[in-house]
Amino acid sequence: MTALVVQNILIFKIGNWPTVDWLNLGAAIPTIITAIVTKSLLIIVVVGIISMAVLRLFM
């Protein structure tokens, strides 16, 4: 699971240091907090979708 999360948050390019995809990181933070607090897969997915939609709306 960690490999999937890191693959989406970090952008790897050959010959360069990995860079952070701030949009995905911004959506991952409330999703991870929700996962720790609730442990309900439905709520985790809904929070992740809503947080990504709100970030894309304002970016």
VOMILUM-831826 format. One record per atom (N, C-alpha, C, O, CB): residue number from 0; residue in three letters; x, y, z; atom name. Coordinates in nm, 4 decimals, padded with zeros to 6 digits. Atoms other than C-alpha are relative to their C-alpha. Glycine has a CB too. Example, Ala and Ser with C-alpha at 12.3 -4.5 7.8 and 13.67 -1.06 7.14 Angstrom:
! residues 2
<rec 0 'ALA' <00.0890 -00.1190 00.0000> 'N'>
<rec 0 'ALA' <01.2300 -00.4500 00.7800> 'CA'>
<rec 0 'ALA' <00.0900 00.1200 00.0000> 'C'>
<rec 0 'ALA' <00.1936 00.1181 00.0665> 'O'>
<rec 0 'ALA' <-00.0992 00.0027 00.1246> 'CB'>
<rec 1 'SER' <-00.0820 -00.1190 -00.0060> 'N'>
<rec 1 'SER' <01.3670 -00.1060 00.7140> 'CA'>
<rec 1 'SER' <-00.0770 00.1090 00.0730> 'C'>
<rec 1 'SER' <-00.0261 00.2198 00.0899> 'O'>
<rec 1 'SER' <00.0414 00.0462 -00.1415> 'CB'>
! end
This chain:
! residues 59
<rec 0 'MET' <00.0825 -00.1186 00.0000> 'N'>
<rec 0 'MET' <00.0000 00.0000 00.0000> 'CA'>
<rec 0 'MET' <00.0874 00.1256 00.0000> 'C'>
<rec 0 'MET' <00.0570 00.2232 -00.0685> 'O'>
<rec 0 'MET' <-00.0941 -00.0005 00.1207> 'CB'>
<rec 1 'THR' <-00.0893 -00.1157 -00.0053> 'N'>
<rec 1 'THR' <00.2833 00.2377 00.0814> 'CA'>
<rec 1 'THR' <00.0627 00.0288 -00.1356> 'C'>
<rec 1 'THR' <00.0810 00.1449 -00.1724> 'O'>
<rec 1 'THR' <00.1093 -00.0225 00.1037> 'CB'>
<rec 2 'ALA' <-00.0600 -00.0192 00.1321> 'N'>
<rec 2 'ALA' <00.4390 00.1808 -00.2606> 'CA'>
<rec 2 'ALA' <-00.0957 00.0725 -00.0941> 'C'>
<rec 2 'ALA' <-00.0521 00.1552 -00.1741> 'O'>
<rec 2 'ALA' <00.0405 -00.1348 -00.0603> 'CB'>
<rec 3 'LEU' <00.0978 -00.0682 00.0846> 'N'>
<rec 3 'LEU' <00.1180 00.2922 -00.4310> 'CA'>
<rec 3 'LEU' <-00.0138 00.1467 00.0373> 'C'>
<rec 3 'LEU' <-00.0261 00.2325 -00.0502> 'O'>
<rec 3 'LEU' <-00.1352 -00.0687 00.0097> 'CB'>
<rec 4 'VAL' <00.0133 -00.1383 -00.0458> 'N'>
<rec 4 'VAL' <00.0928 00.6058 -00.2200> 'CA'>
<rec 4 'VAL' <00.1230 00.0813 -00.0394> 'C'>
<rec 4 'VAL' <00.1103 00.1926 -00.0906> 'O'>
<rec 4 'VAL' <-00.0205 00.0047 00.1528> 'CB'>
<rec 5 'VAL' <-00.1238 -00.0726 00.0320> 'N'>
<rec 5 'VAL' <00.4576 00.7048 -00.2679> 'CA'>
<rec 5 'VAL' <00.0134 00.0199 -00.1505> 'C'>
<rec 5 'VAL' <00.0622 00.1238 -00.1950> 'O'>
<rec 5 'VAL' <00.1229 -00.0757 00.0544> 'CB'>
<rec 6 'GLN' <-00.0079 -00.0118 00.1454> 'N'>
<rec 6 'GLN' <00.4362 00.6386 -00.6419> 'CA'>
<rec 6 'GLN' <-00.0863 00.1150 -00.0510> 'C'>
<rec 6 'GLN' <-00.0509 00.1790 -00.1500> 'O'>
<rec 6 'GLN' <-00.0429 -00.1310 -00.0662> 'CB'>
<rec 7 'ASN' <00.0871 -00.1084 00.0435> 'N'>
<rec 7 'ASN' <00.1511 00.8891 -00.6710> 'CA'>
<rec 7 'ASN' <00.0400 00.1352 00.0567> 'C'>
<rec 7 'ASN' <00.0060 00.2384 -00.0011> 'O'>
<rec 7 'ASN' <-00.1412 -00.0302 00.0386> 'CB'>
<rec 8 'ILE' <-00.0390 -00.1277 -00.0599> 'N'>
<rec 8 'ILE' <00.3009 01.1537 -00.4434> 'CA'>
<rec 8 'ILE' <00.1331 00.0498 -00.0546> 'C'>
<rec 8 'ILE' <00.1508 00.1701 -00.0738> 'O'>
<rec 8 'ILE' <00.0081 -00.0132 00.1513> 'CB'>
<rec 9 'LEU' <-00.1298 -00.0386 00.0531> 'N'>
<rec 9 'LEU' <00.6571 01.1518 -00.5761> 'CA'>
<rec 9 'LEU' <00.0058 -00.0240 -00.1503> 'C'>
<rec 9 'LEU' <-00.0425 -00.1259 -00.1996> 'O'>
<rec 9 'LEU' <00.1118 -00.0770 00.0705> 'CB'>
<rec 10 'ILE' <-00.0174 00.0123 00.1445> 'N'>
<rec 10 'ILE' <00.7395 01.2097 -00.9430> 'CA'>
<rec 10 'ILE' <00.1471 -00.0314 -00.0246> 'C'>
<rec 10 'ILE' <00.2351 00.0480 00.0086> 'O'>
<rec 10 'ILE' <-00.0449 00.1315 -00.0762> 'CB'>
<rec 11 'PHE' <-00.1371 00.0447 00.0239> 'N'>
<rec 11 'PHE' <01.0491 01.0172 -01.0498> 'CA'>
<rec 11 'PHE' <00.0378 00.0248 -00.1453> 'C'>
<rec 11 'PHE' <-00.0340 -00.0151 -00.2370> 'O'>
<rec 11 'PHE' <00.0161 -00.1497 00.0353> 'CB'>
<rec 12 'LYS' <-00.0542 -00.0216 00.1337> 'N'>
<rec 12 'LYS' <01.2557 01.1306 -01.3491> 'CA'>
<rec 12 'LYS' <00.1448 -00.0450 00.0010> 'C'>
<rec 12 'LYS' <00.2179 -00.0208 00.0971> 'O'>
<rec 12 'LYS' <-00.0126 00.1498 -00.0439> 'CB'>
<rec 13 'ILE' <-00.1359 00.0527 00.0088> 'N'>
<rec 13 'ILE' <01.5769 00.9681 -01.4631> 'CA'>
<rec 13 'ILE' <00.0998 00.1159 -00.0018> 'C'>
<rec 13 'ILE' <00.0862 00.2097 -00.0804> 'O'>
<rec 13 'ILE' <00.0168 -00.0890 -00.1264> 'CB'>
<rec 14 'GLY' <-00.1041 -00.1016 -00.0061> 'N'>
<rec 14 'GLY' <01.8796 01.1777 -01.3725> 'CA'>
<rec 14 'GLY' <-00.0306 00.1162 00.0922> 'C'>
<rec 14 'GLY' <00.0536 00.2041 00.1102> 'O'>
<rec 14 'GLY' <00.0252 00.0518 -00.1351> 'CB'>
<rec 15 'ASN' <00.0390 -00.1086 -00.0899> 'N'>
<rec 15 'ASN' <01.6911 01.4050 -01.1314> 'CA'>
<rec 15 'ASN' <-00.0460 -00.0567 00.1329> 'C'>
<rec 15 'ASN' <-00.0782 -00.1750 00.1443> 'O'>
<rec 15 'ASN' <-00.1110 00.0862 -00.0628> 'CB'>
<rec 16 'TRP' <00.0563 00.0387 -00.1286> 'N'>
<rec 16 'TRP' <01.5862 01.3956 -00.7701> 'CA'>
<rec 16 'TRP' <-00.1510 -00.0101 -00.0131> 'C'>
<rec 16 'TRP' <-00.2102 00.0584 -00.0965> 'O'>
<rec 16 'TRP' <00.0391 00.1009 00.1109> 'CB'>
<rec 17 'PRO' <00.1466 00.0059 00.0041> 'N'>
<rec 17 'PRO' <01.2258 01.2961 -00.7071> 'CA'>
<rec 17 'PRO' <-00.0616 00.1326 00.0447> 'C'>
<rec 17 'PRO' <-00.0120 00.1978 00.1365> 'O'>
<rec 17 'PRO' <-00.0515 -00.1146 00.0889> 'CB'>
<rec 18 'THR' <00.0713 -00.1216 -00.0383> 'N'>
<rec 18 'THR' <00.9849 01.5885 -00.6901> 'CA'>
<rec 18 'THR' <-00.1365 -00.0383 00.0565> 'C'>
<rec 18 'THR' <-00.1879 -00.1471 00.0303> 'O'>
<rec 18 'THR' <-00.0154 00.0967 -00.1215> 'CB'>
<rec 19 'VAL' <00.1270 00.0257 -00.0667> 'N'>
<rec 19 'VAL' <00.6652 01.6137 -00.4907> 'CA'>
<rec 19 'VAL' <-00.1144 00.0518 -00.0861> 'C'>
<rec 19 'VAL' <-00.1103 00.1646 -00.1350> 'O'>
<rec 19 'VAL' <-00.0029 00.0655 00.1400> 'CB'>
<rec 20 'ASP' <00.1236 -00.0436 00.0649> 'N'>
<rec 20 'ASP' <00.3256 01.6263 -00.6596> 'CA'>
<rec 20 'ASP' <-00.0889 00.0571 00.1098> 'C'>
<rec 20 'ASP' <-00.1547 -00.0173 00.1825> 'O'>
<rec 20 'ASP' <-00.0716 -00.1188 -00.0776> 'CB'>
<rec 21 'TRP' <00.0653 -00.0663 -00.1127> 'N'>
<rec 21 'TRP' <00.1698 01.8821 -00.4257> 'CA'>
<rec 21 'TRP' <-00.1502 -00.0215 00.0008> 'C'>
<rec 21 'TRP' <-00.2119 -00.0237 00.1073> 'O'>
<rec 21 'TRP' <00.0297 00.1476 -00.0026> 'CB'>
<rec 22 'LEU' <00.1441 00.0222 00.0059> 'N'>
<rec 22 'LEU' <-00.1841 01.8226 -00.5485> 'CA'>
<rec 22 'LEU' <-00.0366 -00.1344 00.0631> 'C'>
<rec 22 'LEU' <-00.1305 -00.1430 00.1423> 'O'>
<rec 22 'LEU' <-00.0491 00.0059 -00.1456> 'CB'>
<rec 23 'ASN' <00.0272 00.1317 -00.0582> 'N'>
<rec 23 'ASN' <-00.1741 01.4530 -00.4626> 'CA'>
<rec 23 'ASN' <00.0344 -00.0042 00.1485> 'C'>
<rec 23 'ASN' <-00.0343 -00.0701 00.2266> 'O'>
<rec 23 'ASN' <00.0785 -00.1079 -00.0744> 'CB'>
<rec 24 'LEU' <-00.0351 -00.0047 -00.1419> 'N'>
<rec 24 'LEU' <00.0003 01.5228 -00.1335> 'CA'>
<rec 24 'LEU' <-00.1074 00.0730 00.0797> 'C'>
<rec 24 'LEU' <-00.1422 00.0320 00.1905> 'O'>
<rec 24 'LEU' <00.1361 00.0684 00.0196> 'CB'>
<rec 25 'GLY' <00.1064 -00.0741 -00.0670> 'N'>
<rec 25 'GLY' <-00.2655 01.7776 -00.0435> 'CA'>
<rec 25 'GLY' <-00.1270 -00.0815 00.0164> 'C'>
<rec 25 'GLY' <-00.1991 -00.0646 00.1148> 'O'>
<rec 25 'GLY' <-00.0305 00.1255 -00.0760> 'CB'>
<rec 26 'ALA' <00.1178 00.0865 -00.0122> 'N'>
<rec 26 'ALA' <-00.5384 01.5223 -00.1091> 'CA'>
<rec 26 'ALA' <00.0280 -00.1187 00.0907> 'C'>
<rec 26 'ALA' <-00.0643 -00.1723 00.1520> 'O'>
<rec 26 'ALA' <-00.0449 -00.0492 -00.1378> 'CB'>
<rec 27 'ALA' <-00.0345 00.1175 -00.0807> 'N'>
<rec 27 'ALA' <-00.3514 01.2444 00.0719> 'CA'>
<rec 27 'ALA' <-00.0040 00.0298 00.1494> 'C'>
<rec 27 'ALA' <-00.0370 -00.0583 00.2287> 'O'>
<rec 27 'ALA' <00.1380 -00.0510 -00.0383> 'CB'>
<rec 28 'ILE' <-00.0076 -00.0325 -00.1428> 'N'>
<rec 28 'ILE' <-00.3151 01.4279 00.4032> 'CA'>
<rec 28 'ILE' <-00.1357 -00.0147 00.0693> 'C'>
<rec 28 'ILE' <-00.1424 -00.0844 00.1705> 'O'>
<rec 28 'ILE' <00.0524 00.1425 00.0186> 'CB'>
<rec 29 'PRO' <00.1279 00.0227 -00.0687> 'N'>
<rec 29 'PRO' <-00.6874 01.4520 00.4925> 'CA'>
<rec 29 'PRO' <-00.0487 -00.1444 -00.0120> 'C'>
<rec 29 'PRO' <-00.1187 -00.1939 00.0763> 'O'>
<rec 29 'PRO' <-00.1057 00.0936 -00.0557> 'CB'>
<rec 30 'THR' <00.0403 00.1392 00.0173> 'N'>
<rec 30 'THR' <-00.7397 01.1013 00.3547> 'CA'>
<rec 30 'THR' <00.0692 -00.0903 00.1016> 'C'>
<rec 30 'THR' <00.0063 -00.1796 00.1583> 'O'>
<rec 30 'THR' <00.0312 -00.0471 -00.1422> 'CB'>
<rec 31 'ILE' <-00.0745 00.0798 -00.0978> 'N'>
<rec 31 'ILE' <-00.4678 00.9538 00.5770> 'CA'>
<rec 31 'ILE' <-00.0510 00.0272 00.1413> 'C'>
<rec 31 'ILE' <-00.0643 -00.0649 00.2219> 'O'>
<rec 31 'ILE' <00.1512 00.0304 -00.0089> 'CB'>
<rec 32 'ILE' <00.0542 -00.0332 -00.1325> 'N'>
<rec 32 'ILE' <-00.6013 01.1400 00.8801> 'CA'>
<rec 32 'ILE' <-00.1350 -00.0683 00.0204> 'C'>
<rec 32 'ILE' <-00.1631 -00.1200 00.1285> 'O'>
<rec 32 'ILE' <-00.0145 00.1536 00.0165> 'CB'>
<rec 33 'THR' <00.1292 00.0676 -00.0091> 'N'>
<rec 33 'THR' <-00.9486 01.0039 00.8060> 'CA'>
<rec 33 'THR' <00.0175 -00.1502 00.0187> 'C'>
<rec 33 'THR' <-00.0581 -00.2128 00.0931> 'O'>
<rec 33 'THR' <-00.0834 00.0278 -00.1250> 'CB'>
<rec 34 'ALA' <-00.0244 00.1439 -00.0138> 'N'>
<rec 34 'ALA' <-00.8086 00.6524 00.7724> 'CA'>
<rec 34 'ALA' <00.0424 -00.0354 00.1417> 'C'>
<rec 34 'ALA' <00.0016 -00.1388 00.1947> 'O'>
<rec 34 'ALA' <00.1071 -00.0458 -00.0993> 'CB'>
<rec 35 'ILE' <-00.0448 00.0259 -00.1366> 'N'>
<rec 35 'ILE' <-00.6410 00.6747 01.1117> 'CA'>
<rec 35 'ILE' <-00.1160 00.0136 00.0984> 'C'>
<rec 35 'ILE' <-00.1281 -00.0647 00.1926> 'O'>
<rec 35 'ILE' <00.1139 00.0960 00.0383> 'CB'>
<rec 36 'VAL' <00.1082 -00.0279 -00.0946> 'N'>
<rec 36 'VAL' <-00.9494 00.8153 01.2823> 'CA'>
<rec 36 'VAL' <-00.1164 -00.0979 -00.0145> 'C'>
<rec 36 'VAL' <-00.1636 -00.1525 00.0853> 'O'>
<rec 36 'VAL' <-00.0503 00.1422 -00.0191> 'CB'>
<rec 37 'THR' <00.1236 00.0754 00.0169> 'N'>
<rec 37 'THR' <-01.2366 00.6188 01.1276> 'CA'>
<rec 37 'THR' <00.0184 -00.1483 -00.0290> 'C'>
<rec 37 'THR' <-00.0581 -00.2310 00.0207> 'O'>
<rec 37 'THR' <-00.0783 00.0601 -00.1087> 'CB'>
<rec 38 'LYS' <-00.0235 00.1371 00.0453> 'N'>
<rec 38 'LYS' <-01.0941 00.2986 00.9733> 'CA'>
<rec 38 'LYS' <-00.1184 -00.0550 -00.0810> 'C'>
<rec 38 'LYS' <-00.1382 -00.1763 -00.0875> 'O'>
<rec 38 'LYS' <00.0271 -00.0906 00.1201> 'CB'>
<rec 39 'SER' <00.1115 00.0390 00.0863> 'N'>
<rec 39 'SER' <-01.4008 00.2924 00.7455> 'CA'>
<rec 39 'SER' <00.0398 00.0276 -00.1448> 'C'>
<rec 39 'SER' <00.0671 00.1418 -00.1816> 'O'>
<rec 39 'SER' <-00.1315 00.0771 00.0381> 'CB'>
<rec 40 'LEU' <-00.0457 -00.0147 00.1375> 'N'>
<rec 40 'LEU' <-01.3121 00.2297 00.3817> 'CA'>
<rec 40 'LEU' <-00.0902 00.0939 -00.0797> 'C'>
<rec 40 'LEU' <-00.0410 00.1705 -00.1625> 'O'>
<rec 40 'LEU' <00.0063 -00.1360 -00.0677> 'CB'>
<rec 41 'LEU' <00.0926 -00.0870 00.0728> 'N'>
<rec 41 'LEU' <-01.6234 00.4061 00.2522> 'CA'>
<rec 41 'LEU' <00.0290 00.1465 00.0300> 'C'>
<rec 41 'LEU' <00.0347 00.2282 -00.0618> 'O'>
<rec 41 'LEU' <-00.1457 -00.0336 00.0361> 'CB'>
<rec 42 'ILE' <-00.0273 -00.1395 -00.0378> 'N'>
<rec 42 'ILE' <-01.5490 00.7256 00.4444> 'CA'>
<rec 42 'ILE' <00.1365 00.0441 -00.0527> 'C'>
<rec 42 'ILE' <00.1525 00.1584 -00.0957> 'O'>
<rec 42 'ILE' <-00.0057 00.0170 00.1538> 'CB'>
<rec 43 'ILE' <-00.1338 -00.0331 00.0502> 'N'>
<rec 43 'ILE' <-01.1812 00.7135 00.3446> 'CA'>
<rec 43 'ILE' <-00.0059 00.0341 -00.1482> 'C'>
<rec 43 'ILE' <00.0526 00.1334 -00.1915> 'O'>
<rec 43 'ILE' <00.0977 -00.1170 00.0238> 'CB'>
<rec 44 'VAL' <00.0103 -00.0241 00.1444> 'N'>
<rec 44 'VAL' <-01.2674 00.6903 -00.0258> 'CA'>
<rec 44 'VAL' <-00.0755 00.1290 -00.0283> 'C'>
<rec 44 'VAL' <-00.0352 00.2060 -00.1155> 'O'>
<rec 44 'VAL' <-00.0696 -00.1181 -00.0697> 'CB'>
<rec 45 'VAL' <00.0779 -00.1221 00.0212> 'N'>
<rec 45 'VAL' <-01.5283 00.9661 -00.0041> 'CA'>
<rec 45 'VAL' <00.0821 00.1241 00.0335> 'C'>
<rec 45 'VAL' <00.0792 00.2221 -00.0409> 'O'>
<rec 45 'VAL' <-00.1278 -00.0027 00.0847> 'CB'>
<rec 46 'VAL' <-00.0846 -00.1144 -00.0371> 'N'>
<rec 46 'VAL' <-01.2887 01.2011 00.1775> 'CA'>
<rec 46 'VAL' <00.1097 00.0209 -00.1044> 'C'>
<rec 46 'VAL' <00.1405 00.1348 -00.1393> 'O'>
<rec 46 'VAL' <00.0629 -00.0215 00.1404> 'CB'>
<rec 47 'GLY' <-00.1034 -00.0127 00.1029> 'N'>
<rec 47 'GLY' <-01.0169 01.1271 -00.0794> 'CA'>
<rec 47 'GLY' <-00.0529 00.0604 -00.1277> 'C'>
<rec 47 'GLY' <00.0123 00.1463 -00.1871> 'O'>
<rec 47 'GLY' <00.0605 -00.1341 -00.0297> 'CB'>
<rec 48 'ILE' <00.0592 -00.0537 00.1227> 'N'>
<rec 48 'ILE' <-01.2456 01.1982 -00.3732> 'CA'>
<rec 48 'ILE' <-00.0381 00.1467 00.0174> 'C'>
<rec 48 'ILE' <-00.0116 00.2290 -00.0702> 'O'>
<rec 48 'ILE' <-00.1234 -00.0819 -00.0403> 'CB'>
<rec 49 'ILE' <00.0408 -00.1390 -00.0237> 'N'>
<rec 49 'ILE' <-01.3863 01.5160 -00.2198> 'CA'>
<rec 49 'ILE' <00.1209 00.0916 00.0127> 'C'>
<rec 49 'ILE' <00.1202 00.2021 -00.0416> 'O'>
<rec 49 'ILE' <-00.0862 00.0096 00.1261> 'CB'>
<rec 50 'SER' <-00.1178 -00.0859 -00.0165> 'N'>
<rec 50 'SER' <-01.0443 01.6499 -00.1202> 'CA'>
<rec 50 'SER' <00.0710 00.0230 -00.1331> 'C'>
<rec 50 'SER' <00.1190 00.1335 -00.1585> 'O'>
<rec 50 'SER' <00.0973 -00.0618 00.1012> 'CB'>
<rec 51 'MET' <-00.0623 -00.0193 00.1315> 'N'>
<rec 51 'MET' <-00.9033 01.5895 -00.4709> 'CA'>
<rec 51 'MET' <-00.0852 00.0905 -00.0866> 'C'>
<rec 51 'MET' <-00.0318 00.1732 -00.1605> 'O'>
<rec 51 'MET' <00.0218 -00.1348 -00.0704> 'CB'>
<rec 52 'ALA' <00.0885 -00.0862 00.0802> 'N'>
<rec 52 'ALA' <-01.2089 01.7523 -00.6302> 'CA'>
<rec 52 'ALA' <00.0101 00.1454 00.0433> 'C'>
<rec 52 'ALA' <00.0131 00.2352 -00.0408> 'O'>
<rec 52 'ALA' <-00.1456 -00.0473 00.0111> 'CB'>
<rec 53 'VAL' <-00.0109 -00.1378 -00.0496> 'N'>
<rec 53 'VAL' <-01.1825 02.0593 -00.4071> 'CA'>
<rec 53 'VAL' <00.1344 00.0607 -00.0390> 'C'>
<rec 53 'VAL' <00.1409 00.1771 -00.0785> 'O'>
<rec 53 'VAL' <-00.0176 00.0042 00.1532> 'CB'>
<rec 54 'LEU' <-00.1321 -00.0520 00.0386> 'N'>
<rec 54 'LEU' <-00.8098 02.0943 -00.4739> 'CA'>
<rec 54 'LEU' <00.0064 00.0298 -00.1491> 'C'>
<rec 54 'LEU' <00.0632 00.1315 -00.1890> 'O'>
<rec 54 'LEU' <00.1100 -00.0998 00.0378> 'CB'>
<rec 55 'ARG' <-00.0009 -00.0256 00.1456> 'N'>
<rec 55 'ARG' <-00.8591 02.0636 -00.8509> 'CA'>
<rec 55 'ARG' <-00.0888 00.1177 -00.0350> 'C'>
<rec 55 'ARG' <-00.0610 00.1885 -00.1317> 'O'>
<rec 55 'ARG' <-00.0460 -00.1245 -00.0777> 'CB'>
<rec 56 'LEU' <00.0886 -00.1132 00.0253> 'N'>
<rec 56 'LEU' <-01.1413 02.3171 -00.8362> 'CA'>
<rec 56 'LEU' <00.0731 00.1320 00.0230> 'C'>
<rec 56 'LEU' <00.0540 00.2269 -00.0530> 'O'>
<rec 56 'LEU' <-00.1244 -00.0082 00.0896> 'CB'>
<rec 57 'PHE' <-00.0667 -00.1244 -00.0347> 'N'>
<rec 57 'PHE' <-00.9187 02.5807 -00.6754> 'CA'>
<rec 57 'PHE' <00.1401 00.0131 -00.0588> 'C'>
<rec 57 'PHE' <00.2032 00.1171 -00.0399> 'O'>
<rec 57 'PHE' <00.0072 00.0125 00.1480> 'CB'>
<rec 58 'MET' <-00.1340 -00.0089 00.0590> 'N'>
<rec 58 'MET' <-00.5945 02.5046 -00.8616> 'CA'>
<rec 58 'MET' <-00.0079 00.0225 -00.1473> 'C'>
<rec 58 'MET' <00.0951 00.0326 -00.2139> 'O'>
<rec 58 'MET' <00.0803 -00.1248 00.0282> 'CB'>
! end
